Structures are given as C-alpha cells and as structure tokens.
C-alpha cells in the first residue's frame, strides 16, 4: 500500500520514513507537509550526504519532523558524529531537535 494511502486510511498512526526516501526526497517533504503524523529519519545517509531537500526542510518548516539516525554498523557512530559538523543547521534549537529531542518526543511520550 503506498505511504500516502496508509497516512490517509490511518490518520492516527505515526509513521517514520527511514533510509532516506531516495530518490524521492522532495516527495518525502511534500508528504510531511501534508500528513501531521509523518516523520523522517536520516538512516542510510552519512551526514555529508544528507539530501538538500531534507536539510532545507529541517531548517525551515520541518524542524520537528526530521530525526537523526546513523545506520550503525554500516555507518559507524564516530563517522556520523564527525560529519555532523558539516551539516548547516539554522540554529542550536534545530540541531538539538534533530539530534535527539524529536525522537524522544515521538518514541517516548
């Protein structure tokens, strides 16, 4: 069942897109704008390869919808943490939300 249909049929369901949505990153952003309970994790991408559409969305309207993931052991934690310095975050709050607050709020409430 396509993701759009899942979100339509089960609006109370929280859905997290994982493994990047490539090559449909722009569509992922459009769908997060459309569905309040749709989120995105950055697994499958090293930080230096995050899709531009996802970083832009995170720094604008999607601060609360994007979550960090390392895809360990394929992408080791040390590599991902080291490359995070290359990611351009709009501000400290955006970085904090991305690195943990969004996931804590979603998975532990």
MMTF fields as JSON, N, C-alpha, C and O atoms, coordinates in Angstrom:
{
  "mmtfVersion": "1.0.0",
  "mmtfProducer": "UNKNOWN",
  "numBonds": 435,
  "numAtoms": 436,
  "numGroups": 109,
  "numChains": 1,
  "numModels": 1,
  "chainsPerModel": [1],
  "groupsPerChain": [109],
  "chainIdList": ["A"],
  "bondAtomList": [4, 2, 8, 6, 12, 10, 16, 14, 20, 18, 24, 22, 28, 26, 32, 30, 36, 34, 40, 38, 44, 42, 48, 46, 52, 50, 56, 54, 60, 58, 64, 62, 68, 66, 72, 70, 76, 74, 80, 78, 84, 82, 88, 86, 92, 90, 96, 94, 100, 98, 104, 102, 108, 106, 112, 110, 116, 114, 120, 118, 124, 122, 128, 126, 132, 130, 136, 134, 140, 138, 144, 142, 148, 146, 152, 150, 156, 154, 160, 158, 164, 162, 168, 166, 172, 170, 176, 174, 180, 178, 184, 182, 188, 186, 192, 190, 196, 194, 200, 198, 204, 202, 208, 206, 212, 210, 216, 214, 220, 218, 224, 222, 228, 226, 232, 230, 236, 234, 240, 238, 244, 242, 248, 246, 252, 250, 256, 254, 260, 258, 264, 262, 268, 266, 272, 270, 276, 274, 280, 278, 284, 282, 288, 286, 292, 290, 296, 294, 300, 298, 304, 302, 308, 306, 312, 310, 316, 314, 320, 318, 324, 322, 328, 326, 332, 330, 336, 334, 340, 338, 344, 342, 348, 346, 352, 350, 356, 354, 360, 358, 364, 362, 368, 366, 372, 370, 376, 374, 380, 378, 384, 382, 388, 386, 392, 390, 396, 394, 400, 398, 404, 402, 408, 406, 412, 410, 416, 414, 420, 418, 424, 422, 428, 426, 432, 430],
  "bondOrderList": [1, 1, 1, 1, 1, 1, 1, 1, 1, 1, 1, 1, 1, 1, 1, 1, 1, 1, 1, 1, 1, 1, 1, 1, 1, 1, 1, 1, 1, 1, 1, 1, 1, 1, 1, 1, 1, 1, 1, 1, 1, 1, 1, 1, 1, 1, 1, 1, 1, 1, 1, 1, 1, 1, 1, 1, 1, 1, 1, 1, 1, 1, 1, 1, 1, 1, 1, 1, 1, 1, 1, 1, 1, 1, 1, 1, 1, 1, 1, 1, 1, 1, 1, 1, 1, 1, 1, 1, 1, 1, 1, 1, 1, 1, 1, 1, 1, 1, 1, 1, 1, 1, 1, 1, 1, 1, 1, 1],
  "groupList": [{"groupName": "UNK", "atomNameList": ["N", "CA", "C", "O"], "elementList": ["N", "C", "C", "O"], "formalChargeList": [0, 0, 0, 0], "bondAtomList": [1, 0, 2, 1, 3, 2], "bondOrderList": [1, 1, 2], "singleLetterCode": "X", "chemCompType": "L-PEPTIDE LINKING"}],
  "groupTypeList": [0, 0, 0, 0, 0, 0, 0, 0, 0, 0, 0, 0, 0, 0, 0, 0, 0, 0, 0, 0, 0, 0, 0, 0, 0, 0, 0, 0, 0, 0, 0, 0, 0, 0, 0, 0, 0, 0, 0, 0, 0, 0, 0, 0, 0, 0, 0, 0, 0, 0, 0, 0, 0, 0, 0, 0, 0, 0, 0, 0, 0, 0, 0, 0, 0, 0, 0, 0, 0, 0, 0, 0, 0, 0, 0, 0, 0, 0, 0, 0, 0, 0, 0, 0, 0, 0, 0, 0, 0, 0, 0, 0, 0, 0, 0, 0, 0, 0, 0, 0, 0, 0, 0, 0, 0, 0, 0, 0, 0],
  "groupIdList": [1, 2, 3, 4, 5, 6, 7, 8, 9, 10, 11, 12, 13, 14, 15, 16, 17, 18, 19, 20, 21, 22, 23, 24, 25, 26, 27, 28, 29, 30, 31, 32, 33, 34, 35, 36, 37, 38, 39, 40, 41, 42, 43, 44, 45, 46, 47, 48, 49, 50, 51, 52, 53, 54, 55, 56, 57, 58, 59, 60, 61, 62, 63, 64, 65, 66, 67, 68, 69, 70, 71, 72, 73, 74, 75, 76, 77, 78, 79, 80, 81, 82, 83, 84, 85, 86, 87, 88, 89, 90, 91, 92, 93, 94, 95, 96, 97, 98, 99, 100, 101, 102, 103, 104, 105, 106, 107, 108, 109],
  "secStructList": [7, 7, 2, 2, 2, 2, 2, 2, 2, 6, 6, 6, 7, 7, 3, 3, 3, 7, 4, 4, 4, 6, 6, 7, 2, 2, 2, 2, 2, 2, 2, 2, 2, 2, 7, 6, 6, 3, 3, 3, 3, 7, 6, 6, 1, 7, 4, 4, 4, 7, 7, 2, 2, 2, 2, 2, 2, 2, 6, 6, 6, 6, 6, 6, 6, 3, 3, 7, 7, 7, 7, 6, 6, 6, 1, 7, 2, 2, 2, 2, 2, 2, 2, 4, 4, 4, 1, 7, 7, 1, 1, 2, 2, 2, 2, 2, 0, 0, 0, 0, 0, 2, 2, 2, 2, 2, 2, 7, 7],
  "xCoordList": [0.855, 0.0, 0.906, 1.808, 0.695, 1.523, 1.444, 0.416, 2.516, 2.594, 1.512, 0.955, 1.213, 0.166, -1.179, -1.939, -1.458, -2.716, -2.734, -3.77, -1.617, -1.532, -1.837, -2.631, -1.217, -1.458, -2.91, -3.473, -3.512, -4.917, -5.85, -6.762, -5.629, -6.522, -6.353, -7.291, -5.157, -4.867, -4.28, -3.103, -5.072, -4.54, -4.019, -3.24, -4.424, -3.942, -2.592, -1.943, -2.179, -0.932, 0.257, 0.244, 1.283, 2.531, 3.433, 3.674, 3.93, 4.764, 6.101, 6.153, 7.185, 8.529, 9.162, 9.346, 9.49, 10.198, 11.667, 12.279, 12.213, 13.618, 14.35, 13.727, 15.641, 16.517, 16.385, 16.601, 16.035, 16.23, 15.23, 15.195, 14.422, 13.441, 14.023, 13.304, 15.292, 15.959, 15.412, 15.241, 15.136, 15.4, 14.195, 14.076, 13.322, 12.085, 12.099, 11.078, 13.235, 13.331, 12.339, 11.734, 12.173, 11.212, 9.791, 9.01, 9.463, 8.145, 7.994, 6.92, 9.061, 9.026, 8.67, 7.848, 9.277, 8.987, 7.525, 6.839, 7.044, 5.645, 4.687, 3.674, 5.01, 4.126, 4.166, 3.145, 5.331, 5.387, 4.594, 4.011, 4.568, 3.737, 2.252, 1.45, 1.904, 0.512, 0.028, -1.105, 0.871, 0.45, 1.144, 2.366, 0.397, 0.977, 1.717, 2.631, 1.343, 1.964, 3.011, 3.316, 3.557, 4.605, 5.934, 6.037, 6.952, 8.273, 9.344, 9.056, 10.584, 11.697, 12.933, 13.281, 13.597, 14.891, 15.969, 15.715, 17.16, 18.25, 19.082, 20.19, 18.58, 19.343, 19.64, 18.892, 20.727, 21.203, 22.047, 22.619, 22.137, 22.968, 24.006, 23.675, 25.255, 26.24, 25.873, 25.374, 26.111, 25.706, 26.178, 25.457, 27.352, 27.823, 27.03, 27.183, 26.182, 25.374, 23.873, 23.064, 23.495, 22.068, 21.485, 22.109, 20.307, 19.688, 19.418, 18.963, 19.696, 19.498, 18.051, 17.807, 17.097, 15.68, 15.347, 14.549, 15.942, 15.67, 16.313, 15.682, 17.545, 18.217, 17.467, 17.278, 17.049, 16.295, 14.988, 14.647, 14.264, 13.001, 13.24, 12.487, 14.275, 14.601, 14.89, 14.524, 15.531, 15.903, 14.79, 14.965, 13.67, 12.555, 11.329, 11.212, 10.429, 9.151, 9.19, 8.254, 10.242, 10.248, 11.138, 11.574, 11.418, 12.309, 11.894, 12.752, 10.594, 10.091, 9.861, 9.395, 10.171, 9.815, 10.994, 10.792, 12.219, 13.398, 14.215, 14.467, 14.63, 15.386, 16.684, 16.749, 17.697, 18.998, 18.963, 18.318, 19.66, 19.906, 21.228, 21.552, 21.996, 23.329, 23.42, 24.354, 22.49, 22.541, 23.736, 24.341, 24.061, 25.144, 24.815, 23.663, 25.713, 27.153, 27.608, 28.803, 26.673, 27.068, 27.718, 28.746, 27.107, 27.687, 28.041, 27.153, 29.311, 29.708, 29.371, 29.389, 29.063, 28.72, 29.812, 29.516, 31.08, 32.178, 32.199, 32.397, 31.997, 31.979, 30.82, 31.001, 29.642, 28.461, 28.597, 28.282, 29.058, 29.23, 30.253, 30.06, 31.336, 32.359, 31.849, 32.227, 30.997, 30.483, 29.346, 29.003, 28.761, 27.67, 28.107, 27.283, 29.396, 29.899, 29.726, 29.723, 29.581, 29.41, 27.955, 27.679, 27.03, 25.618, 25.301, 25.626, 24.678, 24.336, 22.967, 21.933, 22.982, 21.756, 21.424, 22.316, 20.154, 19.721, 20.12, 20.548, 19.977, 20.303, 20.485, 20.316, 20.829, 21.088, 19.841, 19.938, 18.675, 17.44, 17.171, 16.77, 17.382, 17.185, 18.116, 17.7, 19.361, 20.354, 19.933, 19.995, 19.509, 19.095, 17.871, 17.808, 16.918, 15.707, 16.086, 15.617, 16.93, 17.363, 18.121, 17.881, 19.026, 19.903, 19.258, 19.848, 18.081, 17.509, 16.121, 15.306, 15.841, 14.555, 13.372, 12.361, 13.476, 12.369, 12.1, 10.95, 13.146, 12.985, 12.445, 11.546, 12.99, 12.487, 11.008, 10.225, 10.624, 9.23, 8.309, 7.168, 8.798, 7.974, 7.894, 6.812, 9.016, 9.067, 8.832, 8.506, 8.988, 8.904, 7.821, 7.926, 6.77, 5.661, 4.404, 3.359],
  "yCoordList": [-1.168, 0.0, 1.237, 1.325, 2.17, 3.378, 4.157, 4.152, 4.804, 5.542, 6.608, 6.797, 7.29, 8.309, 7.694, 8.285, 6.529, 5.857, 5.377, 5.448, 4.9, 4.489, 5.68, 5.568, 6.811, 8.016, 8.473, 8.968, 8.312, 8.695, 7.761, 8.222, 6.47, 5.487, 5.393, 5.033, 5.718, 5.601, 6.91, 6.951, 7.972, 9.282, 9.328, 10.221, 8.399, 8.369, 7.64, 7.708, 6.958, 6.201, 7.126, 7.963, 6.983, 7.717, 6.878, 5.704, 7.475, 6.78, 7.507, 8.733, 6.725, 7.291, 6.705, 5.493, 7.582, 7.146, 6.96, 7.819, 5.837, 5.551, 5.248, 4.975, 5.302, 5.012, 6.011, 5.669, 7.231, 8.356, 8.667, 9.804, 7.731, 8.024, 8.339, 8.799, 8.102, 8.439, 7.592, 6.389, 8.125, 9.469, 10.406, 11.356, 10.156, 10.927, 11.855, 12.003, 12.478, 13.342, 14.502, 14.849, 15.097, 16.198, 15.725, 16.439, 14.534, 13.966, 13.682, 13.89, 13.208, 12.989, 14.289, 14.287, 15.383, 16.687, 17.061, 17.47, 16.925, 17.259, 16.433, 16.942, 15.166, 14.31, 14.669, 14.578, 15.078, 15.518, 16.795, 17.005, 17.65, 18.846, 18.475, 19.135, 17.45, 17.014, 16.238, 16.428, 15.37, 14.473, 14.836, 14.724, 15.263, 15.676, 14.56, 14.844, 13.311, 12.198, 11.457, 10.3, 12.102, 11.503, 12.184, 13.41, 11.368, 11.855, 11.189, 10.283, 11.656, 11.208, 10.991, 11.834, 9.852, 9.596, 9.521, 9.076, 9.955, 10.067, 8.8, 8.86, 7.66, 6.425, 6.211, 6.662, 5.526, 5.216, 6.329, 6.147, 7.478, 8.573, 8.977, 9.176, 9.099, 9.778, 11.261, 11.742, 11.994, 13.4, 14.235, 15.132, 13.971, 14.783, 14.518, 15.237, 13.488, 13.153, 13.345, 12.865, 14.042, 14.281, 14.994, 15.913, 14.589, 15.266, 16.743, 17.092, 17.583, 19.032, 19.376, 20.263, 18.676, 18.951, 18.682, 19.406, 17.66, 17.304, 18.329, 18.763, 18.716, 19.717, 21.052, 21.715, 21.438, 22.688, 22.62, 23.561, 21.537, 21.372, 21.409, 22.05, 20.728, 20.722, 22.144, 22.497, 22.943, 24.298, 25.323, 26.499, 24.896, 25.816, 25.302, 25.49, 24.665, 24.249, 22.905, 22.582, 22.112, 20.745, 20.485, 19.352, 21.497, 21.346, 20.193, 19.529, 19.951, 18.927, 17.578, 16.645, 17.452, 16.243, 15.381, 14.267, 15.879, 15.167, 14.676, 15.426, 13.39, 12.786, 12.159, 11.59, 12.279, 11.698, 10.186, 9.671, 9.48, 8.05, 7.76, 8.383, 6.817, 6.574, 5.375, 5.298, 4.445, 3.198, 2.343, 1.647, 2.405, 1.6, 0.123, -0.236, -0.746, -0.595, -0.237, -0.053, -0.135, 0.218, 1.598, 1.801, 2.543, 3.879, 4.015, 4.241, 3.882, 3.925, 5.266, 6.319, 5.193, 6.391, 7.45, 8.624, 7.043, 8.016, 8.796, 10.011, 8.101, 8.79, 9.787, 10.941, 9.337, 10.207, 11.423, 12.542, 11.208, 12.323, 13.306, 14.519, 12.79, 13.659, 14.483, 15.645, 13.891, 14.593, 15.56, 16.396, 15.464, 16.378, 17.839, 18.735, 18.081, 19.456, 20.087, 21.312, 19.257, 19.768, 20.117, 20.776, 19.676, 19.948, 21.366, 21.754, 22.129, 23.515, 23.557, 23.438, 23.73, 23.871, 25.352, 26.182, 25.675, 27.072, 27.674, 28.826, 26.885, 27.371, 26.19, 25.039, 26.477, 25.424, 24.605, 23.402, 25.236, 24.502, 23.474, 22.348, 23.84, 22.9, 21.716, 20.571, 21.978, 20.902, 19.999, 18.775, 20.588, 19.825, 18.965, 17.806, 19.52, 18.764, 17.584, 16.466, 17.833, 16.798, 15.676, 14.498, 16.04, 15.039, 14.234, 13.252, 14.61, 13.792, 14.155, 13.275, 15.444, 15.845, 15.341, 14.932, 15.361, 14.879, 13.392, 12.984, 12.599, 11.162, 10.88, 10.055, 11.561, 11.36, 11.709, 10.965, 12.828, 13.236, 12.27, 12.059, 11.695, 10.804, 9.39, 8.807, 8.853, 7.456, 7.253, 6.141, 8.295, 8.108, 8.931, 9.26, 9.274, 10.004, 9.172, 9.604],
  "zCoordList": [0.0, 0.0, 0.0, 0.833, -0.887, -0.902, 0.417, 1.095, 0.754, 2.018, 2.142, 3.223, 1.077, 1.105, 1.498, 2.266, 0.977, 1.296, 2.752, 3.413, 3.245, 4.656, 5.552, 6.487, 5.276, 6.086, 5.986, 6.963, 4.821, 4.638, 5.406, 6.093, 5.296, 5.916, 7.431, 8.143, 7.921, 9.349, 9.878, 10.236, 9.934, 10.326, 11.757, 12.092, 12.604, 13.986, 14.104, 15.148, 13.058, 13.051, 12.846, 11.943, 13.675, 13.482, 12.588, 12.869, 11.516, 10.54, 10.445, 10.339, 10.484, 10.343, 9.084, 8.97, 8.149, 6.946, 7.309, 7.943, 6.902, 7.185, 5.877, 4.851, 5.932, 4.805, 3.662, 2.5, 3.995, 3.109, 2.03, 1.558, 1.614, 0.586, -0.78, -1.667, -0.958, -2.21, -3.351, -3.157, -4.491, -4.996, -4.874, -5.647, -3.936, -3.804, -2.593, -1.922, -2.304, -1.127, -1.178, -0.164, -2.351, -2.485, -2.194, -1.565, -2.648, -2.356, -0.863, -0.3, -0.22, 1.236, 1.952, 2.868, 1.547, 2.157, 1.926, 2.863, 0.701, 0.404, 1.252, 1.731, 1.433, 2.224, 3.704, 4.386, 4.212, 5.617, 5.819, 6.883, 4.806, 4.882, 4.9, 5.56, 4.193, 4.069, 5.295, 5.735, 5.848, 6.923, 8.238, 8.335, 9.237, 10.52, 11.263, 12.037, 11.043, 11.768, 10.943, 11.23, 9.935, 9.111, 9.414, 9.391, 9.698, 10.097, 9.233, 8.451, 9.389, 8.551, 9.408, 10.234, 9.208, 9.852, 8.778, 7.659, 9.127, 8.163, 8.011, 7.479, 8.464, 8.294, 6.812, 5.944, 6.54, 5.194, 4.589, 3.515, 5.257, 4.757, 5.79, 6.959, 5.37, 6.198, 6.161, 5.143, 7.249, 7.282, 6.1, 5.664, 5.575, 4.445, 3.168, 2.18, 3.185, 2.015, 2.241, 1.447, 3.314, 3.529, 2.315, 1.785, 1.869, 0.728, 1.026, 2.115, 0.069, 0.235, 0.594, 1.412, -0.013, 0.258, 1.723, 2.319, 2.299, 3.697, 4.632, 5.596, 4.36, 5.202, 5.127, 6.147, 3.945, 3.802, 4.581, 5.298, 4.451, 5.176, 6.686, 7.418, 7.148, 8.579, 9.071, 10.192, 8.257, 8.653, 8.439, 8.756, 7.913, 7.699, 8.433, 9.644, 7.735, 8.323, 9.041, 9.773, 8.854, 9.363, 10.555, 10.762, 11.337, 12.488, 13.406, 13.986, 13.542, 14.46, 13.784, 14.437, 12.51, 11.766, 11.319, 10.837, 11.472, 10.979, 12.173, 13.116, 12.118, 13.223, 12.723, 11.633, 13.545, 13.236, 13.409, 14.322, 12.525, 12.648, 11.961, 10.951, 12.502, 11.961, 11.031, 10.233, 11.105, 10.346, 10.776, 9.961, 12.057, 12.628, 12.474, 12.714, 12.101, 11.956, 10.536, 10.304, 9.587, 8.22, 8.2, 7.554, 8.916, 9.096, 10.572, 11.394, 10.924, 12.334, 13.0, 12.363, 14.295, 15.063, 14.957, 14.735, 15.114, 15.078, 13.763, 13.759, 12.662, 11.36, 11.307, 10.917, 11.699, 11.623, 12.532, 12.128, 13.741, 14.674, 14.121, 14.206, 13.557, 12.979, 11.81, 11.655, 10.991, 9.815, 10.133, 9.297, 11.316, 11.669, 11.664, 11.482, 11.863, 11.834, 10.457, 10.334, 9.414, 8.049, 7.729, 6.727, 8.578, 8.326, 8.773, 9.896, 7.912, 8.235, 8.905, 8.248, 10.223, 10.987, 11.114, 11.29, 11.024, 11.129, 12.462, 12.529, 13.532, 14.868, 15.805, 15.403, 17.052, 18.039, 18.338, 18.581, 18.326, 18.594, 17.497, 17.793, 16.262, 15.152, 15.303, 15.132, 15.619, 15.827, 16.98, 16.863, 18.084, 19.253, 18.953, 19.362, 18.253, 17.893, 16.999, 17.21, 16.011, 15.074, 15.779, 15.515, 16.667, 17.289, 18.411, 18.861, 18.876, 19.933, 20.397, 20.673, 20.487, 21.06, 20.238, 20.809, 18.931, 18.102, 18.347, 18.514, 18.366, 18.596, 20.004, 20.171, 21.006, 22.366, 22.449, 23.04, 21.863, 21.897, 21.165, 21.577, 20.097, 19.288, 19.879, 19.948, 20.296, 20.733, 22.222, 22.638, 23.04, 24.487, 25.142, 26.324, 24.394, 25.038, 24.993, 25.48]
}
